[in-house]
Amino acid sequence: MSGKDRINVFPSRMAMTTMKQRLKGAQKGHSLLKKKSDALTMRFRKILKTIIDTKVMMGDVMKEASFSLTEAYFAAGDFSLVITENVDKAWTKVRTKNDNVAGVKLPVFEAYTDGANTYELTGLSRGGQQVNNCATTFNKALKLLVELASLQTAFVTLDEAIKITNRRVNAIEHVIIPRIERTIAYITSELDEMEREEFYRLKKIQEKKKKNKAVKEEALKQYQLDHQHEKVKDTEPKNILADNEDDEDLLFT
């Protein structure tokens, strides 16, 4: 196992405990990121379906607005200059807020009307109803456009967030966790090898102690036997008849 396949640590009990804690943290992080990815994907699909429905609705509303504008021009003539003179500020405005989905902030655009309708009395002399219908239809189209812009912005934001989250999930699942597991396996094998070496060393020490003890016991036993023989030899009575030494001649006078 090369050093690139695992974390470079010294094999010890403390390192084993640390690696197990890191593995547990990585697995927990992987689980949380996986849940986050699932939540973002569900919201992503929901927004995609809403975008499709809104675009279909937008097509219908724009058709209606186009026909309404044609009717207004036919009934009231060119009223664009009158509308421009009567409108001094925007009647429909857009405000923004943030929606939080699994920690990802999604911008939400909302169209609202501010003040009274300044052109509701425009064209009362001729084609006023058609002009008001045209304004209402285009206002509806404008709100749909704002909603569609909000959905598409959220769609792009979610798409990027899902890609980043999935990259993190894959990195933890296929790189970080296997690397920590290989490190734990390496530490385990090294600790087992150390235990076997320690067991072999202790076994050799015990054998040497037994051997030294046996040698000492044998030496002590031999010493005791020799000492006992010497005692027996010293206590035996001397046989004068068996003595071969010549006695000194004695002269009696």
C-alpha positions as CSV (number, residue, x, y, z in Angstrom):
1,M,0.0,0.0,0.0
2,S,1.6,3.3,-1.1
3,G,1.6,6.5,0.9
4,K,-0.8,8.1,-1.6
5,D,-3.5,5.5,-1.0
6,R,-3.6,6.3,2.7
7,I,-3.0,9.1,5.2
8,N,0.6,9.3,6.4
9,V,0.4,8.6,10.1
10,F,2.4,6.7,12.6
11,P,0.7,3.4,13.5
12,S,-0.5,3.6,17.2
13,R,-3.6,3.2,19.3
14,M,-4.1,6.9,19.4
15,A,-3.9,7.1,15.6
16,M,-6.4,4.3,15.3
17,T,-8.8,6.1,17.6
18,T,-8.4,9.3,15.6
19,M,-8.9,7.6,12.2
20,K,-12.1,5.9,13.5
21,Q,-13.4,9.2,14.6
22,R,-12.6,10.8,11.2
23,L,-14.3,7.9,9.5
24,K,-17.4,8.3,11.6
25,G,-17.4,12.0,10.8
26,A,-16.9,11.4,7.1
27,Q,-19.8,8.9,7.0
28,K,-22.1,11.3,8.8
29,G,-21.1,14.1,6.5
30,H,-21.7,11.9,3.5
31,S,-25.2,11.0,4.8
32,L,-26.1,14.7,5.4
33,L,-24.8,15.8,2.0
34,K,-26.7,12.9,0.4
35,K,-29.9,14.0,2.1
36,K,-29.2,17.6,1.0
37,S,-28.7,16.5,-2.6
38,D,-31.9,14.5,-2.6
39,A,-33.8,17.5,-1.2
40,L,-32.3,19.9,-3.8
41,T,-33.1,17.4,-6.6
42,M,-36.7,17.1,-5.5
43,R,-37.1,20.9,-5.5
44,F,-35.2,21.1,-8.8
45,R,-37.7,18.7,-10.5
46,K,-40.6,20.5,-9.0
47,I,-39.3,23.9,-10.3
48,L,-38.7,22.3,-13.7
49,K,-42.3,21.1,-13.9
50,T,-43.5,24.5,-12.8
51,I,-41.3,26.2,-15.5
52,I,-42.8,24.0,-18.2
53,D,-46.4,24.7,-17.1
54,T,-45.6,28.5,-16.7
55,K,-44.1,28.6,-20.2
56,V,-47.2,27.0,-21.7
57,M,-49.4,29.4,-19.8
58,M,-47.1,32.3,-20.8
59,G,-47.7,31.4,-24.5
60,D,-51.4,31.5,-24.0
61,V,-51.3,34.8,-22.1
62,M,-49.1,36.4,-24.7
63,K,-51.5,35.3,-27.5
64,E,-54.3,36.8,-25.5
65,A,-52.3,40.0,-24.9
66,S,-51.4,40.3,-28.6
67,F,-55.1,40.0,-29.6
68,S,-56.1,42.4,-26.9
69,L,-53.6,45.0,-28.1
70,T,-54.8,44.6,-31.7
71,E,-58.4,45.1,-30.5
72,A,-57.4,48.2,-28.5
73,Y,-55.6,49.7,-31.5
74,F,-58.6,48.9,-33.7
75,A,-61.1,50.5,-31.3
76,A,-59.1,53.4,-29.9
77,G,-56.4,54.1,-32.5
78,D,-52.8,54.8,-31.5
79,F,-53.1,55.6,-27.8
80,S,-49.4,55.1,-26.9
81,L,-48.7,58.8,-26.5
82,V,-51.7,59.2,-24.2
83,I,-50.5,56.3,-22.0
84,T,-47.0,57.8,-21.8
85,E,-48.4,61.2,-20.7
86,N,-50.6,59.7,-18.0
87,V,-48.0,57.4,-16.4
88,D,-45.4,59.2,-14.3
89,K,-44.1,56.2,-12.4
90,A,-44.2,52.4,-12.5
91,W,-47.5,50.9,-11.4
92,T,-46.2,47.3,-11.2
93,K,-43.0,46.8,-9.3
94,V,-40.9,43.8,-8.4
95,R,-39.6,42.9,-4.9
96,T,-37.2,40.1,-4.0
97,K,-36.8,37.7,-1.1
98,N,-34.9,34.6,-0.4
99,D,-36.2,31.1,-0.1
100,N,-34.0,28.6,1.8
101,V,-33.8,25.0,0.6
102,A,-31.4,22.8,2.5
103,G,-29.1,25.7,3.2
104,V,-29.2,27.0,-0.4
105,K,-30.7,30.5,-0.8
106,L,-32.9,30.9,-3.8
107,P,-33.9,34.4,-5.0
108,V,-37.6,34.8,-5.4
109,F,-39.1,37.7,-7.5
110,E,-42.6,38.9,-6.8
111,A,-44.6,41.4,-8.9
112,Y,-47.0,43.8,-7.1
113,T,-49.0,46.9,-7.9
114,D,-48.1,50.1,-6.2
115,G,-50.7,52.8,-6.1
116,A,-53.8,53.3,-8.2
117,N,-54.1,52.5,-11.9
118,T,-53.3,55.7,-13.6
119,Y,-54.6,54.7,-17.0
120,E,-57.9,53.1,-16.0
121,L,-59.8,56.1,-17.4
122,T,-57.7,56.3,-20.6
123,G,-59.7,56.1,-23.8
124,L,-63.2,56.4,-22.3
125,S,-64.3,58.4,-25.4
126,R,-63.5,55.6,-27.7
127,G,-62.4,52.0,-27.1
128,G,-61.8,52.5,-23.4
129,Q,-62.9,49.0,-22.5
130,Q,-60.5,47.5,-25.0
131,V,-57.7,49.6,-23.6
132,N,-58.4,48.5,-20.1
133,N,-58.7,44.9,-21.1
134,C,-55.3,45.2,-22.9
135,A,-53.7,46.7,-19.8
136,T,-55.1,44.0,-17.6
137,T,-53.9,41.2,-19.9
138,F,-50.4,42.7,-20.2
139,N,-50.2,43.1,-16.5
140,K,-51.1,39.4,-16.1
141,A,-48.4,38.6,-18.7
142,L,-45.9,40.8,-16.8
143,K,-46.5,39.0,-13.5
144,L,-46.1,35.6,-15.3
145,L,-42.8,36.9,-16.8
146,V,-41.6,37.9,-13.3
147,E,-42.6,34.5,-12.0
148,L,-40.9,32.7,-14.8
149,A,-37.7,34.8,-14.2
150,S,-37.8,33.8,-10.6
151,L,-38.3,30.1,-11.4
152,Q,-35.5,30.1,-14.0
153,T,-33.1,31.9,-11.6
154,A,-33.9,29.3,-8.9
155,F,-33.5,26.6,-11.5
156,V,-29.9,27.7,-12.4
157,T,-29.0,28.3,-8.8
158,L,-30.3,24.8,-7.8
159,D,-28.5,23.2,-10.7
160,E,-25.2,24.6,-9.6
161,A,-25.8,23.7,-6.0
162,I,-26.7,20.1,-6.9
163,K,-23.5,19.8,-9.0
164,I,-21.3,21.1,-6.1
165,T,-23.1,18.9,-3.6
166,N,-22.8,15.8,-5.8
167,R,-19.1,16.4,-6.3
168,R,-18.7,16.6,-2.5
169,V,-20.7,13.4,-2.0
170,N,-18.6,11.6,-4.6
171,A,-15.4,12.9,-3.2
172,I,-16.3,11.7,0.3
173,E,-17.7,8.3,-0.9
174,H,-14.9,7.4,-3.4
175,V,-11.8,9.3,-2.1
176,I,-12.0,10.3,1.6
177,I,-13.8,7.3,3.1
178,P,-11.7,4.7,1.2
179,R,-8.5,6.5,2.1
180,I,-9.4,6.5,5.8
181,E,-10.4,2.9,5.6
182,R,-7.1,2.0,4.0
183,T,-5.3,3.9,6.7
184,I,-7.2,2.0,9.4
185,A,-6.4,-1.3,7.7
186,Y,-2.7,-0.2,7.6
187,I,-2.6,0.8,11.3
188,T,-4.4,-2.5,12.2
189,S,-1.9,-4.6,10.3
190,E,1.0,-2.7,11.8
191,L,-0.3,-3.1,15.3
192,D,-0.9,-6.8,14.7
193,E,2.7,-7.1,13.5
194,M,3.9,-5.2,16.6
195,E,1.9,-7.6,18.8
196,R,3.3,-10.6,17.1
197,E,6.8,-9.2,17.4
198,E,6.2,-8.4,21.1
199,F,4.8,-11.9,21.7
200,Y,7.8,-13.5,20.0
201,R,10.2,-11.3,22.0
202,L,8.5,-12.2,25.3
203,K,8.4,-15.8,24.3
204,K,12.2,-15.8,23.6
205,I,12.8,-14.0,26.9
206,Q,10.8,-16.6,28.8
207,E,12.7,-19.4,27.0
208,K,16.0,-17.8,27.9
209,K,14.9,-17.3,31.5
210,K,13.8,-21.0,31.7
211,K,17.1,-22.0,30.1
212,N,19.1,-19.9,32.5
213,K,17.1,-21.2,35.4
214,A,17.6,-24.8,34.3
215,V,21.4,-24.2,34.0
216,K,21.5,-22.7,37.4
217,E,19.5,-25.5,38.9
218,E,21.7,-28.1,37.2
219,A,24.8,-26.2,38.5
220,L,23.4,-26.0,42.0
221,K,22.5,-29.7,41.9
222,Q,26.0,-30.6,40.8
223,Y,27.4,-28.4,43.4
224,Q,25.3,-30.1,46.1
225,L,26.3,-33.5,44.9
226,D,30.0,-32.7,44.9
227,H,29.7,-31.1,48.3
228,Q,27.9,-34.2,49.7
229,H,30.6,-36.5,48.3
230,E,33.3,-34.4,50.0
231,K,31.4,-34.7,53.3
232,V,31.1,-38.4,53.0
233,K,34.7,-38.8,52.1
234,D,35.8,-36.7,55.2
235,T,33.7,-38.7,57.6
236,E,34.9,-42.2,56.5
237,P,37.3,-44.0,59.1
238,K,40.8,-44.4,58.0
239,N,41.9,-48.0,57.3
240,I,45.3,-48.3,58.6
241,L,45.8,-51.8,57.2
242,A,45.1,-50.6,53.8
243,D,47.7,-47.9,54.2
244,N,50.7,-48.6,52.0
245,E,52.9,-46.1,53.6
246,D,55.9,-47.7,55.5
247,D,55.7,-47.1,59.2
248,E,58.6,-45.7,60.9
249,D,60.7,-48.3,62.7
250,L,60.5,-48.1,66.5
251,L,63.5,-49.3,68.6
252,F,62.9,-50.5,72.1
253,T,65.7,-50.4,74.6
